[in-house]
Amino acid sequence: VLEANALTSAAADPPQLNVRDFGAVGDGVSDDGAAIQRALAAAAALGAGTVLRFPAGRYVLGLAPEKPVHLLIRGLCDVTLAGEAGPEGAATEFAGGGHATLVRFEDCHNVRV
């Protein structure tokens, strides 16, 4: 389970982050789980109002079907997770290694997706 634990505080001018700046590739092949985890931790540390952008692409969470992985987002507050459109109708997409749950939110408040 990939996990992002977070406590946030109010921010006057909310920052914008991009998962690609943390190593996520979004190519549908590379495992982006650890990079997304780092990006979520940074968003949580920056505080309320932060926007975490996921440019158009296919973000893989775990590569092996026999090793189920999902992204557990725990304790995130007042953060926006924003997908973006790409060329020719491309979108932000998450893919997993055979597990039914790709993203799970626990103890989160006011998280917009």
N, C-alpha and C positions, 0 to 999 in steps of 0.2 A: 504494500500500500504506500503510495506516495502521499506525503502529508505536508500541509502548510498550516502551521499554527500561527495565530495572529491576534494582537491587540492593537487597536488603532486610536489615534487622537485626531482632533479637528485640525484641518489645514486651511489657511486663508486662501491660498492659490493652489488648488489641487494639481499635483504633478501627473504627467502622462508617461507611461512606461510601455515598452514593446518587448514581447517575449523573445524576439529574435536577438535583442541586445544581451540576453542571458544564455544564448546558445541554442535556442529552439530553431529548427530548420523548416519544418512544415512541408517536407518533400514526400510524405507518405511512406518513407522507407526508414529513416533514422528514428530512433527512440527519443522523443522529446520530453519524456516525463521528468527527468532531473532538471532540465532547463526551465520547464514550466514551474516546477516546485521552487526554484530559486527566484523566479519572477514573482510568484505569489508572495513569497516571504518579503521581498523588497517592497511590493505594493502595500503589504500589511504594515511594514515598518514606517512607510511614508505617511500613512494615516488616512483619515476620512476624506472622501472625495477623489481619491486616486483612481485613475483610469488605466487598466492594463489592457493593451491592445494585442490582438491576435490577427496579424495580417492574413489574407486569404492563403489557404494551404491546408494540407492534411497532416495533423499533428498526431503522431503515433504514441500511445501510452503502453509500452511493453511490446516486445516482439514475438514472444513464444506463446502459442495457444495453451500449452500445458502449464504455463506460469501466469495465472490471471493477475492482472494489474489494473487498478483504477486510481484515479486522481481523487484523493480525499482532501477536501477543503474544509478545514476546521477552524472555527473562531474568527473568521474574516468578517469585518464590519465596515459598512459604508464605502465599499469599493465597487467599481464597475468593471466587468469583464466584457470587452467589446470586440466582436468579430468585425472583419472588414471585407468588403467586396473586392474582387480582383478582376483582371481582364477576362472578357468573354464569359461572364456570369460565374466565375470561380467564387468560392465562398470559404469561410473558415469551417473546418470539419475536424472532429476527433475520431480516431480509430484505435481499437484495442486489440489485444491478443486473445480473443475468444471469450472474454468475460462480459456478462450481460450489462453490468453497470460500468460506465466509463467515467462519469464524474459524480461524486457524492458530496453533498454539503451537510455539515454537522455544526450545530451551535453557531451559525452565521446569522448576521442581522443586517438587513438593508443592503444586500448584495444584488446588484443588477447584472443580468446577463443579456 
